[in-house]
Every structure is written in C-alpha cells, then in structure tokens.
C-alpha cells in the first residue's frame, strides 16, 4: 500500500455496485457479510437521488442486504446540509419519492435551485422556471452531475446533462455536492473517524466513484457491473487501484491483500 496507513474503512456505492434497481449483483450479499466479519467500518455512499433514504433502505433490505439507515450517506443528505448552512429556500427539481429527505426545508419563494435526477420533472416548463431563477441570482446546486446510470432496460441519462444545460444557458457554474466532490467523501469518512489514506472505495462509476475517491486520497476499486463500459479504467489518471469483475471480487481482494 506504499506508505498508506492500515485499512480501517470501506465505502461502497449502491446502484450498479450492489444492485441494479430491484436485482442484486450475484453474490453481493454474501460478500458484504464477509466484510462485516472483519474489523473494517462500512459506509454506503450513493449519488442516488431517485428516492429518499428510507425507500432506499427498504429496497436494500428487501434484497436481503444487511444495511442500517445510519450507514447510508447520500448526496441528498449532503445537499440538505448545504441548504441548511446557507439558509436557502430551494426550488427542488427532484422526483417526488426523494422529497421526504427535505422535509422541513422552506421552499416558498425560492432563492436557489437544486437539481437531482428527476425524469418526471425534466420538462421545458420546469427547467425554464429554474433557468429564470438562476438568471435572477439564485445559486444552482447539483446533487451530482452523473452523465448516465444503469437501469434494467439499459443506460439512462443522469442529471448531469440537465445541470450542464442550465449552466450553459444561464452562464453560471453549479455547486456540486455529491460524488466526485472531495467534501462528499471526507464528510462520509468523518462519520467513521477515518482519514482518506485509511479507506478504500468500491464503485461502478470510474469518474464519480473511483476518480473522486482517489482525488480525495483513498484507494479506488472499479467494478465491471452497472454502468461500467469497456475501457472506462483508462478515462481517469491515475487509473483505478484495481479493476475487477464485481463487488464480491473486490471484497476478496481487500480481504487477501489489504488487511
């Protein structure tokens, strides 16, 4: 590990790494249980904005994953923290199923725009309303800027193209709160009382999961499930610490080589 400290924590992406919608990656539950039998701390870090944390937890537990709500750190959590810190009243371009995580946030007379993955709301009228608010000085906050993600019927557009369109039209730059932002990873690790050089990240997105983690000082393991496409490992520099077929293979490597 070349001067790194002893491994203390594993951060794990969810969609595309442990599951794709309502289907678990083969062997993922057993691999997670193997990790649980070590002294390593585990945190699930996700850019998923389609659903609130409670729904996400129910989905994972329905797939027989041993996960507790306090172990999940989402980009929605990070976005809410920013809104509270800066006392923004947001226009929330989010799916209705994600709004629960913003309960108690004042959304009257919006003075900020928050964009997540919102297929049901990415229409001209909604985007134009956001555009006008931004022109009037409202900050644009992107829950994340993923280009695409994996559904059971194939790849699908993420929020990134829509955020980028608003940036271009309003001549502004979004504040991004999810992966691959360094603050997202450091916030997740701070809850584990762990530094980046004591942690490894496992994910299917070479830029947001692996590139972001490695930029924050962690090791990054890329899995060839979910949104992975051939040649992804060459799209970042430095390349992933490891590229392997699936989450169970990543766990086996950690148990054999990093403990």
Secondary structure, 3 states (H helix, E strand, C coil): CCCCCCCCEEEECCECCCEECCEECCCHHHHHHHHHCCCCEEEEEECCCCCCHHHHHHHHHHCCCCCCHHHEEEHHHHHHHHHHHHCCCEEEECCHHHHHHHCCCCCCCCCEEEECCCCCCCCHHHHHHHHHHHHCCCEEEECCCCCEEEECCEEEECCHHHHHHHHHHHCCCCEECCCCCHHHHHHHHHCCCCCHHHEEEEECCHHHHHHHHHHCCCEEEEECCCCCCCCHHHHCCCCCCEEECCHHHHHHHHHHHHC
